[in-house]
Amino acid sequence: MRDAPQPTGAEGEFPAGVDVATTVARSRGVVREKVAAQNGVPTFFDNRVLLLAEIAHSALDGAPGSRRSEHVRAAVEELTDFLRRAEAPRFADPTERLGRSLREVHAAMAADLRTIHRSQGVVSTLTWAGLPLVKSVYDAAIIPMLISELRPASIVELGSGSGASAVWMADVAASAGLAPAILSVDRNPVAVRDARVTFRRGDLTEIETVLGREELSALEHPWLVVEDAHVNVRGVLAHFDAVVRPGDYLVIEDSIVKRADLLAFLESADGRYALDRRYTDAFGENVTSAVDSVLIRR
Ligand SMILES: C[S@@+](CC[C@H](N)C(=O)[O-])C[C@H]1O[C@@H](n2cnc3c(N)ncnc32)[C@H](O)[C@@H]1O
């Protein structure tokens, strides 16, 4: 990397304190390692980072005015943000992110609300086995990655909908060579039948009567628990807290409206859960319905 004079942070120049040469070198290094892990195939985003690095780098050599261009400034800012996230630890204290205001959450979210609102489909939902699957397109990618990495022995789904999501998780697990026990609960009956899934009718406002601790304790770990019924959230979390083991995952979907409940639960959980940023931020911060809420029991 060249030995270039560093920006001063004067008005219109690079942000104060940013060492552009180092930022460019580190960004290229992160992408190089990532692409190597992808069998040499860069993603759209990898190419974007390399282009931004090129723009920032060119300004180091350029005429004095080039350092003040908005183009360059935006590139340096985006690279700085990229590095901050890429180099942050995978697991974080969930209460820090959950403690933010909604305004802060949306400002940091890597997709705008129009994109998020369309991500479960516009004219129709996603479908699986001919049934409506009410997942965002992002969660439809995140859950399979999680199943493949976690290799759950048991999956508990709260909120079956049409039943498509439980059948889909059974198919995803099977494609990873797994045959987890799958239990899916809804207050409404589910028409679909699948030998790999136990569908159960029950009211989750009375979770103790629907999923007794003794029954849950008999399920093999690790567990993937997907909360997608949006009722009695604190009661449900407290119920599972008593039976989960280290390494189990709780994924709370559509959680933008559950933040107060989640925060209250986690504050009382005394650090027993970590936020797994690999999944919440797989497509940029919180581009998922599980906003700040893919949790691993430590
Ligand atoms: C968002 S849908 C589930 C979607 C499904 N998991 C999917 O991905 O396609 C929410 C489900 O929660 C169920 N539900 C709502 N309140 C409930 C309650 N008190 N007890 C049990 N299920 C409930 C609804 O009947 C509905 O099927």
PDBQT file of the ligand as one rigid body, heavy atoms in Angstrom, charges set to zero:
ROOT
HETATM    1  C1  LIG A 301     -47.648 -16.099  10.856  1.00  0.00    +0.000 C 
HETATM    2  S1  LIG A 301     -48.681 -17.503  11.011  1.00  0.00    +0.000 S 
HETATM    3  C2  LIG A 301     -47.548 -18.846  10.934  1.00  0.00    +0.000 C 
HETATM    4  C3  LIG A 301     -46.942 -18.974   9.612  1.00  0.00    +0.000 C 
HETATM    5  C4  LIG A 301     -46.127 -20.213   9.367  1.00  0.00    +0.000 C 
HETATM    6  N1  LIG A 301     -45.204 -20.513  10.421  1.00  0.00    +0.000 N 
HETATM    7  C5  LIG A 301     -45.363 -20.064   8.072  1.00  0.00    +0.000 C 
HETATM    8  O1  LIG A 301     -44.156 -19.745   8.112  1.00  0.00    +0.000 OA
HETATM    9  O2  LIG A 301     -45.971 -20.267   7.019  1.00  0.00    +0.000 OA
HETATM   10  C6  LIG A 301     -49.169 -17.418  12.681  1.00  0.00    +0.000 C 
HETATM   11  C7  LIG A 301     -49.954 -18.604  13.160  1.00  0.00    +0.000 C 
HETATM   12  O3  LIG A 301     -50.105 -18.462  14.564  1.00  0.00    +0.000 OA
HETATM   13  C8  LIG A 301     -51.349 -19.035  14.923  1.00  0.00    +0.000 C 
HETATM   14  N2  LIG A 301     -51.771 -18.530  16.240  1.00  0.00    +0.000 N 
HETATM   15  C9  LIG A 301     -52.201 -17.278  16.538  1.00  0.00    +0.000 A 
HETATM   16  N3  LIG A 301     -52.557 -17.217  17.840  1.00  0.00    +0.000 NA
HETATM   17  C10 LIG A 301     -52.353 -18.455  18.364  1.00  0.00    +0.000 A 
HETATM   18  C11 LIG A 301     -52.535 -19.013  19.661  1.00  0.00    +0.000 A 
HETATM   19  N4  LIG A 301     -53.036 -18.290  20.664  1.00  0.00    +0.000 N 
HETATM   20  N5  LIG A 301     -52.184 -20.297  19.845  1.00  0.00    +0.000 NA
HETATM   21  C12 LIG A 301     -51.699 -21.049  18.821  1.00  0.00    +0.000 A 
HETATM   22  N6  LIG A 301     -51.532 -20.575  17.575  1.00  0.00    +0.000 NA
HETATM   23  C13 LIG A 301     -51.838 -19.283  17.342  1.00  0.00    +0.000 A 
HETATM   24  C14 LIG A 301     -52.275 -18.637  13.806  1.00  0.00    +0.000 C 
HETATM   25  O4  LIG A 301     -53.390 -19.510  13.716  1.00  0.00    +0.000 OA
HETATM   26  C15 LIG A 301     -51.348 -18.708  12.587  1.00  0.00    +0.000 C 
HETATM   27  O5  LIG A 301     -51.485 -19.929  11.898  1.00  0.00    +0.000 OA
ENDROOT
TORSDOF 0
